[in-house]
Amino acid sequence: MQKSNNQRPLQIRWNLAEKIDLAMIKLACPHGYTNFTNSLLLAAKSVIPIINT
């Protein structure tokens, strides 16, 4: 069964949650987890066109 495109961001977030130490992010990121994830998503979106070529 193929996943729909709207499930991809959810799957990415789920995979990251398994790999990232949230306690470390809270200590290391002065602006908090939300800003960290927004920056991470922005970086990921910028490389998607490169990956898809």
C-alpha positions as CSV (number, residue, x, y, z in Angstrom):
1,M,0.0,0.0,0.0
2,Q,1.4,3.4,-1.0
3,K,1.3,6.3,1.4
4,S,-0.3,9.5,0.3
5,N,1.8,12.6,0.1
6,N,-0.1,14.3,3.0
7,Q,1.1,11.5,5.3
8,R,4.8,12.1,4.5
9,P,5.3,15.1,6.9
10,L,3.7,13.1,9.7
11,Q,6.0,10.1,9.0
12,I,9.0,12.3,8.9
13,R,8.1,13.9,12.3
14,W,7.5,10.4,13.8
15,N,10.9,9.2,12.6
16,L,12.6,12.3,14.0
17,A,10.9,11.9,17.3
18,E,12.4,8.4,17.6
19,K,15.9,9.6,16.8
20,I,16.1,13.0,18.5
21,D,16.8,13.5,22.2
22,L,14.1,16.0,23.1
23,A,15.7,16.8,26.5
24,M,19.0,17.7,24.7
25,I,17.1,20.0,22.3
26,K,15.5,21.7,25.2
27,L,18.9,22.4,26.8
28,A,20.7,23.3,23.6
29,C,18.1,25.4,21.8
30,P,17.6,28.8,23.5
31,H,14.4,29.4,21.5
32,G,12.9,26.0,22.3
33,Y,11.8,22.9,20.4
34,T,9.3,24.6,18.2
35,N,11.9,26.9,16.6
36,F,14.2,24.0,16.2
37,T,11.6,21.9,14.4
38,N,10.6,24.8,12.2
39,S,14.2,25.4,11.2
40,L,14.6,21.6,10.5
41,L,11.5,21.5,8.4
42,L,12.7,24.6,6.4
43,A,16.0,22.9,5.8
44,A,14.3,19.7,4.7
45,K,11.9,21.5,2.4
46,S,14.9,23.3,0.7
47,V,16.5,20.0,-0.2
48,I,13.3,18.2,-1.4
49,P,13.6,19.6,-5.0
50,I,17.2,18.4,-5.2
51,I,16.3,14.9,-4.0
52,N,13.4,14.7,-6.5
53,T,15.6,15.5,-9.5
